[in-house]
Amino acid sequence: MLLLNFSPFPILKSERLHFRKLTDHDAPEILELRGNPETMKFIPRPLVTDIEGALAHIKMINDKIDENLDINWAVTEKGSDKCIGIMGFYRTQPEHYRTELGYMIHTEYWGKGYVTEAVNTLLDFAFNTLNFHSIEAVIDSRHTASERVLQKNGFEKEAHFKENFYYNNEFTDTVIYSLLKRNFRI
């Protein structure tokens, strides 16, 4: 079984981005991110509606890090401490050396290649430091931008489930992409 230890918290860097631990100071940005219907369009979760909800989300993420279960980072542009997104791994299955990748970024940063760059950085860490064997991403089939990010990073489509998820009075399709460590290219 894979043994995970996120202490000390791993700070990561890419060409244009910095990855750090979320703090309560990030609550306004988390409220803006998780409370925006546009960024949450393909994420079947209730909108965060107040600072208390944002703080609870940060606490949930950091509790899982402290328990060595899952890990997510606040993503910032280099030279700035402002959180522009949240990215990381959850629903980790250490017994199978597998985890699920998740990412979201504020709308003003869409289309800049930041998510593709960040995903590549996180994959390198997951495969080459944490020693995961495989990583999956589960997306709404209508989320073509997310699909492109995954394809650019070498993920392959494994499954397309028809109307298997019900949220907000709507059935939606779920698509699962995955990447094996041996197929990862930096």
N, C-alpha and C positions, 0 to 999 in steps of 0.2 A: 504494500500500500504506500502511496505517496504521502510523505510527511511534509506539511507546510508550516513555515514559520515566518511571519511578517514583522518580526521585531528584530532589529530596528526597522521602521517602515522604509521600504525601498523608494528612494527618489530616483526618477528616471528623466532622461533628456533625449530629445531628438533635434533635428536641425533647427526647427522653429519653435518647439514646444518644451514645456517643463511639466512634470507630473509630480504632484505632491499630495499629502494627506489633506482631506477636507477638514475644515474647522468651522466652528460656529460663526465666524466672521464671513463665511461664504453663504450664509442663509439668504441674503437678498438675491444673489445670483441663482441659487437653487430654487427659490420661489419663482423667479422670472423664468427659469428653464422648465421646471416641472409644473408650472401654472399656466404655461402658454399652450393654447390648443393646437398651434401649428407644430411645435416641437413634440407634442404628445400625440399627434394625429395617429401614429401607427403603434403607439405603446398603450396597451389596454389596461391602464391604471387610472384611478381618479386623479383629477388635477389637484395640485397643492394650492390651497387658497389663502394661506396666511404664513407668517414667519414661524409660528409654532409648528406648522406642518413641515416646513423646510428644515427646521431644527430636528424634528423627529426623523426625517429622512436621513440627515447627516448622522444622527446617532445610530440608526439602524445599520448604515454602511460601516461606521467605525466599530460598532460592536462586533460585527462579523470579522473585521480585520483583527480585532483584539482576541477573538476566539480562534483565529487561524482557519477560518472556514472559507471566506471569500475576500477579494480585495478589489477596491475601486479607488481611482485617483481623481483629484481635481486637476483639470488640464488648464494650463495658463500659457499665454504667449511668453516666449523668453523675454526677460526684462520687465515683466509685469506680474503682479501677484493676483490679478483679477481672474476668477474662475470663469472659463468660457465653456466648460463642458465637464461631464462625468464619464469616465470610461473604466472598464475593468472586467473582472471575472466573477461570476456568481453561479449558483446551482452546481458548485464544484462536487465532483465525484472522485475523491482521492483513491478509492478502491479500484477505479477504472482508469486512473491517470488522465481524467477528462474534466473539462470545465466549459462553461458557456461564456462567450464574449458579449458584452453589451456596451453601447456607446450612444451618447447624445451630446449635441453641441448647440449653443445659441444660434438663432437664425442668421444673425449678422455675420457669422463666420462660415456659413454654408458656401460651398463652391470654391473654396480656397485650397482644397487638398489636405486640410488639417486632419480630417478623420482618417483618411487613407494613411497619412504619415504616422498618426498616433497608433492606429491598429498595428502597423508594422513594428513599431517600437514595443508595444505590449506583447505581440506574438514572440518577438525575440526574447523578451524577458520570460515569458511563460514556458517556452520550449527549452531555452538554453540556460536559464537559472533555476526555475522551479521544476523543470524536467517533466512537464506534461507530455503525454503521448498524442492526444488529440484535443482539438478545440472546436466547438460547434457554435453556430449563431442561428437563432430562431427569429425569423422576421415575418411581418405581414407581407403577403404576396404583392401588395400594391406599392410597397416601399422600394421603388426602383433605384433611388439614390443609394440606399443601404445595400442593395444587391450589387450595385457597381463597386462599392467599396470592398465588399467581400471578394468579388471576382478579381479585382486588381491585386488583392493580397493573397491570391492563390487558392481561395476556398472553392470547393466543388459542391454543387447542389446534390443533396442526398435524398430529399423527399419533398413532396408537395402534397399537403393534406387539404382536401376540399372541405370548406365550411366546418372545420373542426373546432373553431373557437367562437364562443358567443360572448359578446360584450356590447354594452350600450344598445341593446335591442337589435343586434346585427350579427349574423354569422359571417366569419371571415376565414380565408385560407391562410394556412401557416406554411412557410417554406423553411426547411432546415438545410443549412450549409455547414460543411466541416472541412477541417484541414488537419492532416497528419503531420507529425514532427518531421518525418523523412521527406515530406514534400514542401516544407517551408524554405523559402529563399529570401534572404535579406535584400 
